[in-house]
Structures are given as structure tokens and as C-alpha cells.
């Protein structure tokens, strides 16, 4: 049985990972590139199967400044992550969740995008907390890779 200190560290890590995963939506909807930078590793990658790949912290931060994104947020939008299933292995972890974008349209809000997400994280070097090394999103529409990826929820970072 793990010691109380080990169990406490595991809980603290899990909560910090929850904060990192859900923090993306708040940062991007708030057009806060600095906060996005805190969430992603310097060489982090955000890969969206139908929308491209953002490489490096600066590439991810640029999302918050793109005109299409600014227009979406200006009309009313929310990037939402469900509570992730987390597997921690030392200083690396995997979080699996659904992510969605609610958008405002003529008849009110609706789910505009629904994705499966698998997020590889690492402990921040010399700092408290976790950061994203690689995030893969697949749309849950006409793409079996999303459901397949969700099915891997118990695989840890080695299988990323």
C-alpha cells in the first residue's frame, strides 16, 4: 500500500492535471495567449485532425490571436472539456476526455464541435504543475479514430 505522502502527491497531481486540461478552454475563450503558454510545453503540439497542427508553445498561443477564433469568441463560444480520465506514470501522464465547442447561432447556443481528446502531459521542470506535450483531437463525426482513441483510456504515457 502506498504511503499517505505518495497518495497525497497522486491526488495533487491529478487535480493539477484537471486544471491544465480545463484551463485550455478558459484561456482560449479569454484570448489569453500567456495563459495558453503556461499550459503547453515549449515544444508542445496540439493536433486537430480536421483543422491542422499547432507546433510549439508559440504556435498554440497564436490560436488566441487568429481572426477566425476572435470572431467565434466575439459571437459567443465556449471550449469545454469533460472531466478527464487520468493515468499518471511518474512525471508523465495521459488524460482522455471529450472536448466540445458550444457556439452561439441564430437560435441560441448549440454544440458546434465534439471531439475525442488524448492529452500527453509532463511535470513542469523545476516548477509545480503539469504542461501539455501533445494533444490529439479527433472529431466524433465520420472518423472512427476518435472512438478508438477514447477506448484507450487506461493506457498510460508509454502507449501515447
C-alpha positions as CSV (number, residue, x, y, z in Angstrom):
1,X,0.0,0.0,0.0
2,X,1.3,3.5,-0.9
3,X,2.2,5.9,1.9
4,X,0.0,8.8,2.8
5,X,2.6,11.1,1.2
6,X,2.5,9.2,-2.1
7,X,-1.3,9.1,-2.1
8,X,-1.5,12.8,-1.4
9,X,1.0,13.5,-4.2
10,X,-1.0,11.5,-6.6
11,X,-4.2,13.4,-5.7
12,X,-2.4,16.8,-6.0
13,X,-1.0,15.7,-9.4
14,X,-4.5,14.6,-10.6
15,X,-6.0,17.9,-9.6
16,X,-3.2,19.8,-11.3
17,X,-3.8,17.8,-14.5
18,X,-7.5,18.6,-14.3
19,X,-6.6,22.3,-14.0
20,X,-4.3,22.1,-17.0
21,X,-6.8,20.3,-19.2
22,X,-9.8,22.5,-18.4
23,X,-7.6,25.6,-18.3
24,X,-7.2,25.5,-22.1
25,X,-10.8,26.3,-22.7
26,X,-10.8,29.3,-20.4
27,X,-7.5,30.6,-21.8
28,X,-8.5,30.3,-25.4
29,X,-12.0,31.7,-24.9
30,X,-10.4,34.6,-22.9
31,X,-8.0,35.1,-25.8
32,X,-5.2,34.9,-23.2
33,X,-2.1,33.8,-25.1
34,X,0.0,34.0,-22.0
35,X,-2.2,31.5,-20.1
36,X,-2.1,29.2,-23.1
37,X,1.7,29.4,-22.9
38,X,1.6,28.2,-19.3
39,X,-0.5,25.2,-20.3
40,X,1.8,23.9,-23.1
41,X,5.4,22.8,-23.1
42,X,7.9,24.8,-25.1
43,X,7.8,22.1,-27.8
44,X,4.2,21.1,-27.2
45,X,1.9,20.0,-30.0
46,X,-1.8,20.5,-30.5
47,X,-3.0,18.3,-33.3
48,X,-6.6,18.7,-34.5
49,X,-7.4,16.0,-37.1
50,X,-9.6,18.2,-39.3
51,X,-8.1,21.6,-38.6
52,X,-4.3,21.2,-38.6
53,X,-1.4,21.1,-36.2
54,X,-0.1,23.8,-33.9
55,X,3.5,23.2,-33.0
56,X,5.4,24.7,-30.1
57,X,4.2,27.0,-27.4
58,X,4.2,30.0,-29.7
59,X,2.1,28.1,-32.3
60,X,-0.5,27.2,-29.7
61,X,-0.5,30.7,-28.3
62,X,-1.2,32.0,-31.8
63,X,-4.7,30.4,-31.8
64,X,-5.8,33.1,-29.3
65,X,-4.9,35.8,-31.9
66,X,-6.3,34.2,-35.1
67,X,-9.1,36.3,-36.6
68,X,-11.4,33.3,-37.1
69,X,-11.1,32.5,-33.4
70,X,-11.6,36.1,-32.4
71,X,-14.8,36.2,-34.5
72,X,-16.1,32.9,-32.9
73,X,-15.5,34.2,-29.4
74,X,-17.0,37.6,-30.3
75,X,-20.2,35.9,-31.3
76,X,-20.2,33.7,-28.1
77,X,-18.4,30.4,-27.8
78,X,-17.1,28.1,-25.1
79,X,-14.4,25.4,-25.4
80,X,-15.4,22.8,-22.9
81,X,-13.5,19.7,-21.7
82,X,-15.2,16.9,-19.7
83,X,-13.6,15.6,-16.6
84,X,-10.7,13.6,-17.9
85,X,-9.7,10.0,-17.1
86,X,-6.1,10.3,-15.9
87,X,-3.3,7.8,-15.9
88,X,-0.2,9.0,-14.1
89,X,3.2,7.3,-14.5
90,X,5.9,9.2,-12.6
91,X,6.5,12.6,-14.3
92,X,4.3,11.8,-17.3
93,X,0.5,11.3,-17.6
94,X,-2.3,10.8,-20.1
95,X,-5.7,12.4,-19.8
96,X,-8.6,11.2,-22.0
97,X,-11.7,13.3,-22.4
98,X,-14.4,14.7,-24.7
99,X,-13.9,18.3,-25.8
100,X,-16.6,20.4,-27.3
101,X,-17.2,23.9,-28.6
102,X,-20.5,25.5,-27.9
103,X,-21.3,28.3,-30.3
104,X,-23.9,30.9,-30.5
105,X,-26.2,30.9,-33.5
106,X,-29.5,32.4,-34.7
107,X,-31.4,30.0,-32.4
108,X,-29.1,30.2,-29.4
109,X,-26.3,28.0,-28.3
110,X,-25.5,24.6,-29.9
111,X,-22.7,22.1,-29.9
112,X,-20.6,23.1,-32.9
113,X,-17.8,20.6,-32.5
114,X,-17.5,17.4,-30.5
115,X,-14.1,15.7,-30.2
116,X,-12.3,12.9,-28.5
117,X,-9.0,14.1,-26.9
118,X,-6.0,12.3,-25.7
119,X,-3.6,14.6,-23.9
120,X,0.0,13.7,-23.0
121,X,1.3,15.7,-20.1
122,X,4.6,16.1,-18.3
123,X,5.5,17.5,-14.9
124,X,6.9,21.1,-15.4
125,X,10.7,21.1,-14.9
126,X,11.6,22.9,-11.7
127,X,8.1,24.2,-11.2
128,X,4.9,23.0,-9.7
129,X,2.3,21.7,-12.1
130,X,1.9,20.0,-15.4
131,X,2.1,21.0,-19.0
132,X,0.8,19.5,-22.3
133,X,3.4,17.9,-24.5
134,X,0.9,16.6,-27.1
135,X,-2.8,16.9,-27.5
136,X,-4.6,14.9,-30.2
137,X,-8.2,15.7,-31.1
138,X,-10.4,13.7,-33.5
139,X,-13.9,14.8,-34.4
140,X,-16.6,12.4,-33.3
141,X,-18.3,12.5,-36.7
142,X,-17.4,10.2,-39.5
143,X,-14.0,9.4,-38.1
144,X,-13.5,6.2,-36.2
145,X,-10.2,7.3,-34.8
146,X,-12.0,9.3,-32.1
147,X,-13.9,6.4,-30.6
148,X,-10.8,4.2,-30.9
149,X,-8.7,6.7,-29.0
150,X,-11.3,7.0,-26.3
151,X,-11.2,3.2,-25.9
152,X,-7.5,3.5,-25.0
153,X,-8.3,5.5,-21.8
154,X,-6.4,3.1,-19.5
155,X,-3.2,3.1,-21.5
156,X,-0.6,5.2,-19.9
157,X,2.0,7.5,-21.4
158,X,4.2,4.7,-22.8
159,X,1.4,3.9,-25.2
160,X,0.8,7.6,-26.3
